[in-house]
Amino acid sequence: MSNNTQHPKGRHDLEERVAHLQSVTNYKGDFKDAKSPLELEDGALVAGGALDLLSKEAFALFSQYAAIGVIYGLIPALNFPIFNVYLRLEGYQTASYSTLVMLGWSFKAFMGMMSDCFPIFGYRRKSWLLIGWMVTMICLMIMTFSSLGEPYCNREKAAKRKSRACTKPYSNASLKDHDLFNLSAPDNGGLFIILSMFVSLGYVTAACASDAMVVQYAQREPLAIRGRIQTAIYTVRTFTGI
């Protein structure tokens, strides 16, 4: 009888000793990765602190978007003065130009994935930035040093003659004004259209890598000022694109 009464008591004492050992055991390290991120400042998603907008790092990022804004505003704006007026391309050709120079933005998602998934020489952003700007620079240099040829209609000669031939189709111009026209001028536009398309692909590649950097910086911002870096970079891009 005594054995039956002592057995539950011994087991109860054993459970108390085990509970005591567990209560005094230090498990802080086991829960380090699972605990809430209370150490981050004011709701920041990633440690590191918000980017100082006056730092060299910020100005390097702003320079990327300044260049993007210039090209984003410049390349589509060439459609009317160069391809419509100077070379007098057909309507479907100028419409194709407007589409081709914006083609790179259609592949922005894929370019972003390439930047994330395929680092080059260990760099996920810097390498793609260099590739994008090199393509853009080479194409722009070729366009700069290549000749557009004679205009479709020589407006300087027409002004000296006080002729309005350049405001009319070639078929409606008088015979004496036919020498003002260069009917092969539209043929010179093909190279510049193709190069403009590659310029678009180049600077959009750089823009995707820059956007990925902005996301990383934005995650370091406290909740109270989150979105400040996006506002700054798009302000720079908008003003430089005017």
Backbone as CSV, one residue per row, in Angstrom:
resi,resn,N_x,N_y,N_z,CA_x,CA_y,CA_z,C_x,C_y,C_z
1,MET,0.839,-1.218,0.000,0.000,0.000,0.000,0.859,1.247,0.000
2,SER,1.954,1.122,0.755,2.848,2.272,0.824,3.537,2.524,-0.498
3,ASN,3.820,1.422,-1.213,4.450,1.610,-2.521,3.531,2.329,-3.479
4,ASN,2.232,2.018,-3.400,1.268,2.651,-4.309,1.112,4.134,-4.004
5,THR,1.222,4.522,-2.769,1.054,5.940,-2.434,2.309,6.745,-2.698
6,GLN,3.483,6.133,-2.636,4.722,6.863,-2.851,5.041,7.057,-4.328
7,HIS,4.536,6.200,-5.180,4.878,6.301,-6.598,4.362,7.599,-7.244
8,PRO,3.114,7.977,-7.050,2.665,9.249,-7.622,3.404,10.442,-7.064
9,LYS,3.783,10.393,-5.774,4.499,11.516,-5.187,5.877,11.677,-5.808
10,GLY,6.588,10.539,-6.046,7.898,10.610,-6.663,7.825,11.149,-8.085
11,ARG,6.799,10.706,-8.785,6.642,11.212,-10.151,6.317,12.691,-10.149
12,HIS,5.524,13.126,-9.190,5.204,14.548,-9.083,6.451,15.379,-8.782
13,ASP,7.315,14.865,-7.912,8.567,15.567,-7.609,9.474,15.654,-8.831
14,LEU,9.478,14.590,-9.626,10.303,14.588,-10.833,9.816,15.637,-11.834
15,GLU,8.504,15.747,-12.003,7.937,16.733,-12.909,8.249,18.143,-12.438
16,GLU,8.228,18.364,-11.129,8.554,19.693,-10.619,10.013,20.045,-10.891
17,ARG,10.901,19.068,-10.733,12.314,19.330,-10.976,12.571,19.642,-12.446
18,VAL,11.891,18.891,-13.353,12.043,19.149,-14.788,11.515,20.538,-15.139
19,ALA,10.360,20.910,-14.565,9.794,22.232,-14.836,10.723,23.334,-14.340
20,HIS,11.355,23.084,-13.186,12.273,24.084,-12.643,13.494,24.252,-13.546
21,LEU,14.012,23.149,-14.028,15.169,23.224,-14.919,14.837,23.972,-16.195
22,GLN,13.641,23.750,-16.745,13.240,24.456,-17.964,13.053,25.942,-17.720
23,SER,12.597,26.297,-16.530,12.341,27.710,-16.250,13.618,28.510,-16.103
24,VAL,14.684,27.843,-15.666,15.936,28.573,-15.467,16.880,28.430,-16.652
25,THR,16.509,27.661,-17.652,17.365,27.480,-18.829,17.251,28.690,-19.731
26,ASN,18.355,29.154,-20.275,18.395,30.336,-21.132,18.126,29.925,-22.584
27,TYR,16.986,30.329,-23.128,16.635,30.006,-24.515,16.646,31.233,-25.413
28,LYS,17.342,32.271,-24.989,17.304,33.514,-25.764,17.801,33.325,-27.186
29,GLY,18.853,32.549,-27.352,19.398,32.358,-28.692,18.470,31.624,-29.626
30,ASP,17.624,30.723,-29.048,16.738,29.925,-29.883,15.636,30.760,-30.512
31,PHE,15.278,31.862,-29.881,14.171,32.679,-30.383,14.642,33.971,-31.031
32,LYS,15.936,34.070,-31.276,16.492,35.314,-31.807,15.947,35.612,-33.187
33,ASP,15.863,34.583,-34.042,15.420,34.801,-35.408,13.915,34.867,-35.536
34,ALA,13.181,34.394,-34.497,11.732,34.340,-34.597,11.039,35.531,-33.954
35,LYS,11.739,36.289,-33.157,11.083,37.377,-32.445,10.764,38.545,-33.377
36,SER,9.863,39.406,-32.952,9.460,40.559,-33.744,10.623,41.532,-33.884
37,PRO,10.730,42.205,-35.033,11.875,43.115,-35.256,11.715,44.436,-34.520
38,LEU,11.744,44.354,-33.174,11.561,45.573,-32.389,12.775,46.474,-32.435
39,GLU,13.949,45.912,-32.833,15.148,46.719,-32.811,15.230,47.686,-33.988
40,LEU,14.407,47.476,-35.032,14.422,48.387,-36.173,13.722,49.689,-35.797
41,GLU,14.200,50.762,-36.360,13.719,52.073,-35.951,12.392,52.415,-36.614
42,ASP,11.367,52.669,-35.822,10.104,53.257,-36.280,9.497,52.527,-37.465
43,GLY,9.555,51.223,-37.473,8.882,50.456,-38.510,9.658,50.259,-39.780
44,ALA,10.957,50.496,-39.801,11.766,50.229,-40.992,11.769,48.741,-41.280
45,LEU,11.710,48.378,-42.549,11.661,46.976,-42.931,13.026,46.324,-42.910
46,VAL,14.074,47.104,-43.136,15.437,46.590,-43.180,16.323,47.527,-42.372
47,ALA,17.272,46.960,-41.661,18.195,47.785,-40.882,19.148,48.539,-41.799
48,GLY,19.697,49.611,-41.289,20.664,50.389,-42.068,20.427,51.881,-42.005
49,GLY,19.223,52.287,-41.662,18.926,53.708,-41.587,18.558,54.308,-42.927
50,ALA,17.764,55.367,-42.889,17.327,56.035,-44.111,18.510,56.693,-44.817
51,LEU,18.437,56.718,-46.132,19.499,57.325,-46.931,19.451,58.843,-46.800
52,ASP,20.601,59.434,-46.520,20.714,60.888,-46.454,20.659,61.446,-47.870
53,LEU,19.685,62.305,-48.139,19.481,62.832,-49.489,20.603,63.761,-49.938
54,LEU,21.465,64.174,-49.019,22.592,65.037,-49.371,23.913,64.271,-49.403
55,SER,23.854,62.967,-49.292,25.071,62.159,-49.295,25.531,61.882,-50.728
56,LYS,26.775,61.434,-50.859,27.316,61.085,-52.176,26.558,59.916,-52.791
57,GLU,26.149,59.006,-51.937,25.391,57.849,-52.412,24.071,58.275,-53.033
58,ALA,23.404,59.244,-52.401,22.135,59.739,-52.927,22.345,60.501,-54.236
59,PHE,23.391,61.328,-54.303,23.648,62.080,-55.532,24.023,61.154,-56.684
60,ALA,24.692,60.044,-56.388,24.978,59.065,-57.439,23.684,58.474,-57.983
61,LEU,22.734,58.208,-57.095,21.446,57.683,-57.531,20.661,58.738,-58.310
62,PHE,20.715,59.987,-57.857,20.014,61.060,-58.566,20.588,61.278,-59.969
63,SER,21.887,61.089,-60.110,22.499,61.268,-61.432,21.982,60.230,-62.415
64,GLN,21.686,59.027,-61.920,21.108,58.000,-62.786,19.756,58.471,-63.331
65,TYR,18.931,58.986,-62.434,17.593,59.398,-62.860,17.614,60.710,-63.632
66,ALA,18.620,61.527,-63.418,18.757,62.732,-64.241,19.050,62.346,-65.683
67,ALA,19.951,61.387,-65.882,20.265,60.925,-67.234,19.061,60.232,-67.854
68,ILE,18.359,59.434,-67.060,17.155,58.761,-67.567,16.114,59.795,-67.998
69,GLY,15.941,60.845,-67.204,14.956,61.870,-67.545,15.294,62.597,-68.826
70,VAL,16.591,62.901,-69.045,17.005,63.592,-70.273,16.700,62.731,-71.497
71,ILE,17.087,61.463,-71.460,16.886,60.597,-72.623,15.408,60.271,-72.808
72,TYR,14.704,60.081,-71.701,13.269,59.792,-71.764,12.494,60.929,-72.424
73,GLY,12.948,62.160,-72.205,12.287,63.292,-72.844,12.824,63.601,-74.230
74,LEU,14.112,63.266,-74.474,14.765,63.663,-75.721,14.411,62.755,-76.895
75,ILE,14.555,61.457,-76.725,14.420,60.525,-77.851,13.024,60.581,-78.483
76,PRO,11.927,60.501,-77.724,10.613,60.615,-78.385,10.381,61.978,-79.018
77,ALA,11.015,63.032,-78.477,10.805,64.379,-79.007,11.462,64.590,-80.362
78,LEU,12.354,63.686,-80.789,12.984,63.810,-82.103,12.041,63.461,-83.241
79,ASN,10.922,62.888,-82.923,10.010,62.395,-83.958,9.566,63.498,-84.910
80,PHE,9.091,64.600,-84.358,8.551,65.645,-85.237,9.633,66.421,-85.979
81,PRO,10.624,67.020,-85.313,11.578,67.865,-86.053,12.487,67.078,-87.000
82,ILE,12.883,65.871,-86.643,13.834,65.116,-87.467,13.126,64.234,-88.482
83,PHE,12.258,63.372,-88.001,11.687,62.356,-88.874,10.454,62.844,-89.629
84,ASN,9.762,63.813,-89.071,8.578,64.311,-89.745,8.896,65.492,-90.656
85,VAL,9.655,66.464,-90.155,9.926,67.687,-90.910,11.178,67.548,-91.778
86,TYR,12.288,67.150,-91.155,13.568,67.140,-91.883,13.614,66.039,-92.942
87,LEU,13.245,64.818,-92.539,13.326,63.690,-93.472,12.001,63.390,-94.159
88,ARG,10.926,63.955,-93.636,9.582,63.797,-94.205,9.222,62.315,-94.385
89,LEU,9.309,61.570,-93.294,8.884,60.177,-93.334,7.369,60.088,-93.425
90,GLU,6.904,58.953,-93.892,5.462,58.730,-93.986,4.867,58.609,-92.586
91,GLY,3.565,58.750,-92.517,2.887,58.703,-91.225,3.079,57.381,-90.492
92,TYR,3.017,56.264,-91.223,3.178,54.971,-90.566,4.617,54.792,-90.055
93,GLN,5.575,55.443,-90.713,6.957,55.334,-90.259,7.189,56.120,-88.969
94,THR,6.640,57.315,-88.902,6.775,58.096,-87.665,6.006,57.449,-86.514
95,ALA,4.878,56.815,-86.826,4.139,56.099,-85.779,4.936,54.897,-85.274
96,SER,5.633,54.228,-86.189,6.481,53.099,-85.790,7.626,53.571,-84.909
97,TYR,8.176,54.737,-85.233,9.261,55.289,-84.410,8.778,55.529,-82.986
98,SER,7.608,56.127,-82.849,7.076,56.406,-81.506,6.891,55.126,-80.701
99,THR,6.524,54.047,-81.389,6.345,52.766,-80.696,7.672,52.124,-80.340
100,LEU,8.616,52.157,-81.266,9.900,51.484,-81.055,10.720,52.120,-79.936
101,VAL,10.669,53.454,-79.830,11.485,54.109,-78.794,10.904,53.902,-77.395
102,MET,9.667,53.420,-77.309,9.089,53.097,-76.009,9.048,51.591,-75.776
103,LEU,9.638,50.835,-76.700,9.574,49.381,-76.620,10.273,48.842,-75.378
104,GLY,11.355,49.472,-74.973,12.096,48.977,-73.820,11.263,48.900,-72.555
105,TRP,10.318,49.827,-72.378,9.503,49.817,-71.169,8.593,48.598,-71.116
106,SER,8.286,47.994,-72.261,7.463,46.783,-72.272,8.202,45.590,-71.692
107,PHE,9.527,45.636,-71.699,10.342,44.539,-71.185,10.920,44.855,-69.811
108,LYS,10.377,45.857,-69.144,10.956,46.284,-67.870,10.895,45.175,-66.824
109,ALA,9.793,44.421,-66.798,9.670,43.347,-65.810,10.745,42.282,-66.019
110,PHE,10.986,41.922,-67.286,11.993,40.906,-67.573,13.399,41.418,-67.260
111,MET,13.655,42.698,-67.546,14.965,43.269,-67.228,15.180,43.331,-65.723
112,GLY,14.114,43.596,-64.980,14.227,43.595,-63.527,14.559,42.208,-62.984
113,MET,13.939,41.177,-63.583,14.246,39.813,-63.156,15.684,39.434,-63.486
114,MET,16.180,39.887,-64.628,17.571,39.596,-64.983,18.529,40.238,-63.983
115,SER,18.205,41.458,-63.570,19.050,42.138,-62.588,19.043,41.414,-61.249
116,ASP,17.892,40.847,-60.872,17.785,40.154,-59.587,18.398,38.753,-59.620
117,CYS,18.211,38.051,-60.734,18.543,36.621,-60.783,19.881,36.305,-61.436
118,PHE,20.443,37.223,-62.199,21.663,36.930,-62.939,22.730,37.994,-62.662
119,PRO,23.353,37.927,-61.500,24.445,38.874,-61.218,25.638,38.612,-62.129
120,ILE,26.342,39.664,-62.490,27.527,39.574,-63.351,28.735,39.996,-62.534
121,PHE,29.721,39.093,-62.446,30.920,39.316,-61.631,30.549,39.640,-60.177
122,GLY,29.455,39.040,-59.722,29.049,39.231,-58.329,28.216,40.471,-58.068
123,TYR,27.938,41.273,-59.082,27.175,42.520,-58.914,25.812,42.373,-59.577
124,ARG,24.768,42.635,-58.809,23.419,42.556,-59.359,22.949,43.880,-59.951
125,ARG,23.512,44.977,-59.517,23.063,46.292,-59.988,24.126,46.986,-60.842
126,LYS,25.339,47.051,-60.319,26.387,47.816,-60.992,26.644,47.300,-62.404
127,SER,26.708,45.983,-62.580,27.006,45.422,-63.895,25.923,45.773,-64.911
128,TRP,24.659,45.667,-64.498,23.569,45.979,-65.423,23.477,47.474,-65.695
129,LEU,23.843,48.291,-64.702,23.915,49.733,-64.951,24.952,50.048,-66.023
130,LEU,26.132,49.440,-65.905,27.191,49.690,-66.877,26.805,49.192,-68.264
131,ILE,26.186,48.022,-68.342,25.765,47.484,-69.649,24.748,48.411,-70.299
132,GLY,23.746,48.836,-69.522,22.708,49.709,-70.072,23.254,51.031,-70.572
133,TRP,24.114,51.668,-69.777,24.653,52.969,-70.186,25.670,52.840,-71.306
134,MET,26.390,51.741,-71.371,27.325,51.553,-72.488,26.579,51.409,-73.801
135,VAL,25.499,50.624,-73.809,24.689,50.482,-75.025,24.119,51.834,-75.430
136,THR,23.607,52.567,-74.456,23.034,53.886,-74.737,24.082,54.844,-75.286
137,MET,25.237,54.885,-74.662,26.294,55.810,-75.067,26.801,55.495,-76.469
138,ILE,27.012,54.212,-76.768,27.517,53.832,-78.091,26.524,54.215,-79.183
139,CYS,25.256,53.933,-78.942,24.233,54.266,-79.948,24.115,55.777,-80.135
140,LEU,24.164,56.529,-79.054,24.070,57.984,-79.163,25.291,58.572,-79.876
141,MET,26.455,57.992,-79.644,27.654,58.476,-80.331,27.568,58.205,-81.830
142,ILE,27.066,57.042,-82.213,26.905,56.736,-83.638,25.920,57.706,-84.279
143,MET,24.832,57.989,-83.569,23.849,58.935,-84.100,24.436,60.338,-84.206
144,THR,25.285,60.706,-83.245,25.866,62.051,-83.249,26.795,62.259,-84.431
145,PHE,27.627,61.265,-84.720,28.637,61.416,-85.758,28.190,60.901,-87.122
146,SER,26.950,60.476,-87.240,26.411,60.063,-88.533,25.612,61.211,-89.135
147,SER,25.683,61.313,-90.434,24.996,62.414,-91.129,23.576,62.004,-91.512
148,LEU,22.670,62.948,-91.327,21.303,62.726,-91.780,21.135,62.982,-93.276
149,GLY,22.153,63.540,-93.895,22.048,63.873,-95.304,21.293,65.170,-95.524
150,GLU,21.030,65.447,-96.764,20.272,66.651,-97.100,18.815,66.508,-96.684
151,PRO,18.182,67.613,-96.301,16.770,67.521,-95.907,15.874,67.192,-97.093
152,TYR,14.676,66.765,-96.781,13.721,66.466,-97.838,13.451,67.700,-98.685
153,CYS,13.339,68.851,-98.023,13.162,70.114,-98.734,14.075,71.163,-98.109
154,ASN,14.870,71.819,-98.932,15.836,72.801,-98.440,15.120,74.119,-98.164
155,ARG,14.837,74.352,-96.904,14.067,75.526,-96.527,14.886,76.804,-96.641
156,GLU,16.209,76.721,-96.512,17.042,77.914,-96.654,16.987,78.449,-98.080
157,LYS,17.133,77.563,-99.051,17.023,77.994,-100.452,15.624,78.474,-100.760
158,ALA,14.637,77.805,-100.200,13.258,78.222,-100.446,12.998,79.610,-99.869
159,ALA,13.599,79.923,-98.725,13.407,81.242,-98.128,14.068,82.326,-98.969
160,LYS,15.240,82.006,-99.547,15.901,82.977,-100.398,15.081,83.264,-101.654
161,ARG,14.428,82.244,-102.164,13.577,82.438,-103.348,12.199,82.986,-102.984
162,LYS,11.946,83.049,-101.696,10.613,83.432,-101.217,9.571,82.478,-101.763
163,SER,9.934,81.199,-101.741,9.051,80.145,-102.236,8.419,79.415,-101.057
164,ARG,7.198,78.961,-101.245,6.489,78.193,-100.233,6.420,76.717,-100.626
165,ALA,7.399,76.287,-101.388,7.373,74.921,-101.903,7.460,73.879,-100.784
166,CYS,8.180,74.199,-99.719,8.369,73.224,-98.641,7.113,73.001,-97.811
167,THR,6.120,73.835,-97.998,4.858,73.639,-97.283,3.867,72.835,-98.110
168,LYS,4.292,72.414,-99.314,3.407,71.679,-100.215,4.001,70.300,-100.505
169,PRO,3.178,69.357,-100.916,3.722,68.091,-101.394,4.549,68.311,-102.663
170,TYR,5.442,67.380,-102.922,6.308,67.495,-104.098,5.490,67.556,-105.389
171,SER,4.393,66.846,-105.437,3.586,66.818,-106.648,2.916,68.150,-106.933
172,ASN,2.734,68.973,-105.902,2.092,70.270,-106.090,3.084,71.408,-106.279
173,ALA,4.371,71.121,-106.167,5.388,72.170,-106.327,5.605,72.462,-107.805
174,SER,5.987,73.699,-108.085,6.261,74.079,-109.465,7.558,73.439,-109.944
175,LEU,7.747,73.382,-111.250,8.934,72.736,-111.812,10.219,73.433,-111.388
176,LYS,10.178,74.734,-111.243,11.393,75.467,-110.872,11.798,75.206,-109.423
177,ASP,10.861,74.683,-108.639,11.164,74.398,-107.235,11.498,72.928,-106.991
178,HIS,11.512,72.107,-108.014,11.801,70.687,-107.818,13.226,70.441,-107.332
179,ASP,14.118,71.371,-107.651,15.505,71.179,-107.202,15.666,71.392,-105.695
180,LEU,14.612,71.903,-105.035,14.669,72.078,-103.586,14.456,70.757,-102.839
181,PHE,13.966,69.764,-103.511,13.563,68.517,-102.862,14.636,67.449,-103.012
182,ASN,14.779,66.674,-101.969,15.658,65.501,-101.956,14.784,64.286,-101.662
183,LEU,14.342,63.604,-102.711,13.368,62.533,-102.561,13.940,61.290,-101.880
184,SER,15.248,61.198,-101.777,15.869,60.047,-101.103,16.098,60.295,-99.612
185,ALA,15.699,61.455,-99.117,15.921,61.787,-97.704,15.275,60.788,-96.740
186,PRO,14.048,60.316,-97.001,13.454,59.356,-96.053,14.257,58.073,-95.885
187,ASP,15.067,57.728,-96.882,15.865,56.500,-96.775,16.940,56.599,-95.690
188,ASN,17.298,57.817,-95.294,18.335,57.999,-94.286,17.820,57.820,-92.861
189,GLY,16.524,57.660,-92.715,15.953,57.579,-91.367,16.028,56.198,-90.734
190,GLY,16.223,55.143,-91.556,16.196,53.781,-91.022,17.233,53.528,-89.943
191,LEU,18.479,53.952,-90.178,19.544,53.735,-89.212,19.240,54.431,-87.890
192,PHE,18.743,55.647,-87.953,18.490,56.409,-86.736,17.307,55.833,-85.954
193,ILE,16.354,55.263,-86.643,15.227,54.633,-85.951,15.698,53.399,-85.186
194,ILE,16.526,52.573,-85.827,17.042,51.368,-85.167,17.921,51.739,-83.975
195,LEU,18.783,52.733,-84.156,19.652,53.148,-83.057,18.842,53.732,-81.901
196,SER,17.798,54.458,-82.214,16.946,55.009,-81.153,16.275,53.899,-80.360
197,MET,15.911,52.811,-81.042,15.307,51.679,-80.344,16.306,51.052,-79.365
198,PHE,17.578,50.907,-79.790,18.586,50.334,-78.900,18.929,51.292,-77.755
199,VAL,18.846,52.588,-78.024,19.003,53.557,-76.932,17.933,53.326,-75.874
200,SER,16.709,53.113,-76.332,15.605,52.851,-75.406,15.862,51.601,-74.572
201,LEU,16.293,50.526,-75.223,16.575,49.289,-74.491,17.714,49.484,-73.490
202,GLY,18.726,50.280,-73.877,19.866,50.503,-72.996,19.511,51.273,-71.746
203,TYR,18.834,52.404,-71.913,18.581,53.212,-70.718,17.475,52.628,-69.847
204,VAL,16.578,51.830,-70.427,15.586,51.141,-69.598,16.254,50.058,-68.755
205,THR,17.266,49.403,-69.307,18.038,48.431,-68.519,18.667,49.109,-67.310
206,ALA,19.257,50.272,-67.526,19.831,51.027,-66.403,18.747,51.492,-65.438
207,ALA,17.590,51.850,-65.967,16.495,52.304,-65.109,15.995,51.183,-64.207
208,CYS,15.957,49.946,-64.732,15.499,48.814,-63.912,16.450,48.554,-62.750
209,ALA,17.745,48.596,-63.032,18.723,48.407,-61.957,18.637,49.544,-60.937
210,SER,18.407,50.761,-61.414,18.269,51.900,-60.494,17.020,51.767,-59.638
211,ASP,15.917,51.303,-60.232,14.686,51.103,-59.465,14.879,50.061,-58.370
212,ALA,15.633,49.006,-58.669,15.899,47.981,-57.655,16.691,48.570,-56.485
213,MET,17.629,49.459,-56.789,18.377,50.123,-55.720,17.460,51.011,-54.883
214,VAL,16.519,51.680,-55.533,15.581,52.548,-54.809,14.732,51.726,-53.848
215,VAL,14.304,50.539,-54.275,13.520,49.671,-53.399,14.324,49.288,-52.157
216,GLN,15.588,48.967,-52.351,16.440,48.618,-51.214,16.588,49.786,-50.246
217,TYR,16.770,50.990,-50.790,16.886,52.156,-49.925,15.557,52.467,-49.224
218,ALA,14.451,52.293,-49.928,13.144,52.611,-49.350,12.814,51.683,-48.179
219,GLN,13.272,50.450,-48.225,13.003,49.520,-47.137,13.722,49.917,-45.850
220,ARG,14.748,50.720,-45.961,15.490,51.173,-44.788,14.861,52.411,-44.141
221,GLU,13.862,52.987,-44.777,13.269,54.213,-44.259,12.241,53.918,-43.172
222,PRO,12.196,54.719,-42.105,11.135,54.568,-41.099,9.770,54.825,-41.716
223,LEU,8.755,54.346,-41.028,7.398,54.459,-41.563,6.984,55.911,-41.767
224,ALA,7.447,56.810,-40.924,7.027,58.211,-40.993,7.494,58.902,-42.271
225,ILE,8.630,58.489,-42.814,9.165,59.148,-44.013,9.296,58.172,-45.179
226,ARG,8.647,57.031,-45.096,8.774,56.048,-46.167,8.173,56.607,-47.462
227,GLY,8.912,56.462,-48.540,8.512,57.020,-49.831,9.265,58.289,-50.193
228,ARG,10.100,58.768,-49.267,10.840,60.003,-49.530,11.820,59.838,-50.678
229,ILE,12.517,58.705,-50.732,13.509,58.504,-51.782,12.840,58.370,-53.144
230,GLN,11.657,57.717,-53.196,10.939,57.631,-54.471,10.502,59.009,-54.955
231,THR,10.021,59.825,-54.038,9.616,61.180,-54.407,10.799,61.967,-54.961
232,ALA,11.949,61.809,-54.335,13.135,62.561,-54.758,13.593,62.134,-56.153
233,ILE,13.653,60.828,-56.402,14.190,60.386,-57.701,13.235,60.722,-58.852
234,TYR,11.936,60.637,-58.606,10.997,60.970,-59.682,10.888,62.479,-59.888
235,THR,11.149,63.243,-58.859,11.236,64.697,-59.034,12.413,65.051,-59.931
236,VAL,13.559,64.417,-59.677,14.742,64.651,-60.500,14.478,64.228,-61.941
237,ARG,13.880,63.060,-62.131,13.626,62.579,-63.488,12.658,63.481,-64.244
238,THR,11.645,63.973,-63.539,10.652,64.835,-64.197,11.261,66.166,-64.618
239,PHE,12.028,66.792,-63.734,12.612,68.097,-64.051,13.649,67.989,-65.165
240,THR,14.443,66.935,-65.169,15.446,66.795,-66.234,14.823,66.383,-67.559
241,GLY,13.608,65.881,-67.517,12.945,65.491,-68.757,12.153,66.601,-69.419
242,ILE,12.083,67.757,-68.772,11.316,68.879,-69.337,12.042,69.471,-70.544
